[in-house]
Amino acid sequence: MRTNRGQILAAMAGLVFLGAALAAAAGAGLFAAGWLRYKRLERSIVAKMDQYYLDITTPDREEYLLADDEIFEVPYMASKLSVQSEPTRIYDARDRVIGEYVADKGLYVRSPDDIPLLMRRALVATEDGTFYQHRGVNYRAFARAMWINLRSRRFAQGGSTLTQQLAKLMFTTRKKTAGRKIFEFFAARKLEEKFTKDQILLMYLNFANFGHGCYGLESAARFYFDKSATDLSLGEAAMLAGIIASPENYSPFVNADLTKARMRTALSRMAKNGFIPESSAAREFDDFWAAQGPRFGTPEVSFWRMTVNKAPAFIEYVRRELAKEYSKDRIMRGGLRVRTTLDLELQEAASRALHSGLKALNDEVNNASDESDRIEGGAAAVRPSDGAILALVGGSAFNFNNQLNRAVDISRAIGSTVKPFIFAEAFTQGFGPQDTMVDEPRSYKMERGKRWTPRNYEGKYYGQVTLAQALQKSLNSIAVELLIKAGLDRVISLLSAATGQPKESFPRNLSLALGTAQSSPLRLAAAYALFANGGRAVEPYFLRSIEDREGKVIKGGRLEPAKKEPLLAPEAVRLAQECMRGVLAEGGTAHAAAKRASFTIPAAAKTGTTNDYKDAWFAGVTPDVSAAVWVGYDDMRLTLGKTGSGGHAAAPIWMRFIKEAYRDRPTREFDMTGVNR
């Protein structure tokens, strides 16, 4: 037994030794590969070090300009964009500027003497306490990091000095690999050979990203404090030093609590290193936030600084789409001219309508001062003929505290706005608005032997009614029966094609008739377009073209709508229009709202209210606009209550928007064939 145990222990020791040997061999191999790569590029690296230092210390000299096809990933401050910087502009459908990014051109601190001593000390204390003692690499931290990374077979720990961070910014990609760390090792050693410590800090602070498009200390000082870097105070220096590690998280406009925590750390480390008296750290912190707190309490609209932003939710939607093809620096400073489909008048009308409607609803339920549990909403409008996005409003505001774009990014139960699709599919199969059915309680057998009894709004039943009346009054019992007759799979196929959502996203059961399917305002607005364009599905789009700084078109938009086959017969579309117009007429679920708003514009629409009153919808079309409005709480556990029906909460917003949209343009009737151009 002892022999076996001894053999096992010996075998385990052998495996541990073998593992250590293999790890050491792998480490040696990586180190050698990194050294060889560095030596192959050393002449170019040294030249670029010299060029960059001369660039930032000599006005009007910009030779350190890496092109996109260079060996190294191009940081902004070392790119042609730094010198040739021109703001990207976003235009509406009439080529009016609706968005323009800030485009700072190479703002440099030119001399180490121009960096306040407190800024240098704050940076060293926060990022690299041994900066003035090492020669570019903290060997103990570097060895520990490499060993942990090799052992875990992933990049688990950094251990970089400020000099290594500068080497990374200047010469390597952001991808975390062991090979990159080794390359940084040799580049950092060379930086320390050629430059003094303060010169290295000068280059680092001119490269660093401080968030909000601020590359370099001078740009950051002007943005955050409206002053030159040479005039930074202790508190300002400590805050900026804390931001560098993660500007997206530590910006005071994004999360002031995290900013405060980082600033406390910076001041504490400065005191620990003897850079400032311990007694001044707390006092400086308190004085700083007493003075700057109100400024940072006014949220920025966008993390990317803009001089013009007339449609925040739409601009952010466009930016996210551009980011799929272009770098951040190209989008901000590449001089792109992005021509979109947005109609600025409609955008402003939708914004006013949604904001005033939400304010009224919050006042009604006394939520006006409760920022965390306010009723929110989203609105979207597209052109029915082709799906061009005309307006997007993402909520009651758009800033760091309220960045959810509820026009695009939510997915909520659509309630009875689903019913026109069920009725239209039934009309395609030969049913008509004057056909009758009995509105009465019905019970249906569901899975596992359970019974389901859908109820009408307020539990009221009307007996024998026409299908037109059933849609106008939004009768659930009739909708379920008609879904059975029209065919569940056929209705799901219609909804999928109309919204652009996969069939699997729709519930394959009778609850579909009550609107348990989920969507966003933009998708629902696009789906409703088929009730004004002859039954054809449209895909929402925003882009007409993108031009470069010279005006050359580098990407075209959708010039002509796709010639899709109609999903519905023209006669079915006409009959659906007829029934949906009745929703706004006497006896319809939106009649009270239409009467209060004096709404007389030709429109076909539908209210939507989920059974639990968590979601209120109104969607509809005119010959020129297809739009949808959602109202509810972001917290899906909260309910609007019975005052939160689609007719009460969402319909007034939609009607105000449409009335303003037609204020300076003529209204027109629907084409009786269901096709409007």
Disulfide bonds with the S-S distance in Angstrom:
none
